Amino acid sequence: MNIENLPKQANVAILTGNKKIELKSLTLPNINDDEILVKVEACGICGTDVHEYKGDPFGYIPIQLGHEGTGTIVKLGKNITHDFTGKPLAVGDKIVTGLRPCGKCDIF
């Protein structure tokens, strides 16, 4: 996907209440120098997503679901050159996403 042809918005599943999911169209974010923009092509349902859906035990609602995904890199921040294993990254590469704590906040 050519960066000039990126849509301005993306569809997102947001858990807005107990057992209530809404599909919303959100503006694509501008990424910073340490981020990657991925066109998500598929995602899994995480155990945390299931727990949140059933009763919000972690207090995350509202929350965007589906952080375990796979897709294509459409934009790279200038500081991103390799993945966590040292493999070089480029726009157009297929990747699997996940969470890796930054250590700067108390969420994880």
N, C-alpha and C positions, 0 to 999 in steps of 0.2 A: 504494500500500500504506500503510495507516494504521500509524503508528509503534507503537501499542499492540498491533497484530496481528503484529508481527515475530516470526518463529520465534526460538527461543533458540539454535538451532544451525544450522550450514550444512555441506553436503557439500563436501569439498575433496580434490583429487587431489594426493597428496604423493609425490614421488620419494624412495624410502627406500633405494635401492641401485642399482647399475648395472642398467639395463633392468628395474627393479622399481618399479611405481607402485601405491600403495595408496589406496583411497578411505576417508577418515576423516570422522567427524562432529565438528566443532569448535564450541565455544561462540563465539557472535558476540562480537566485542570491544566494549568501551565505547570510543567515540571521544573524542578530546580536542577542544579548541576549534579546532584547525587541521586537522581531518580530515573526510573524507566517508565515509559508509557507503553502498555501492552494492550493489543486488541484481543480481548478474551474470546476464545472460541469454545471453551467448555470449562466447567468447574464442578467440583465435588461438593457434597454436603458434609461439612465438618461436624464432629460431635458437639462442639460449642454452639453451632447453628441450631442443632436439634434441641439442646438444653434451653437456649434463648427462646426458641419458638414455643416451647412448652411452658415457660413461666419466668423468663428473665432473671435467673438466679445470680447473674453477674452484674446486673444493672446496666446493660449496654444499650437497651432500646432507647431511641431508634438507632439501628445499625444496618449497614449495607452487608448483605450476606454474600458468601461465595469467595472467600479468600484463597481457597485451594484450587487454582486454575491452571490452564494452559492456553497459550496463544502465541501471537507474533509480536515481536518488538517493533513498534512504529516510531519511537523517538527515544533517544538516549541523552541523558545529561552529560555534559562535557567531562565529568570526572569518572564516568562509568566506562570502563574498557574491558573488564573481565567479570565473570560470575564468581560466586563464593568458592568455587573449586579451582579458580585460576584459568578457566577456559575463556578465550576472547569472545566478546559479544559485539554484534553489529545489528543495525536496523535490518529487519527481514528474518532474523533468526527466530526459530521456534523455541519457546522456553516453558518450563513448569514454574509456577509461582508458589510462594509459601511465605510464612512469617519468620523473620529472624529479628529478635529483639534488638533495638538500638542501644539499650542501656541508659537512655536519657530520660525515660519517663517510667511511671510506676504501673503501666498497664500490664506488662509481662514480667 
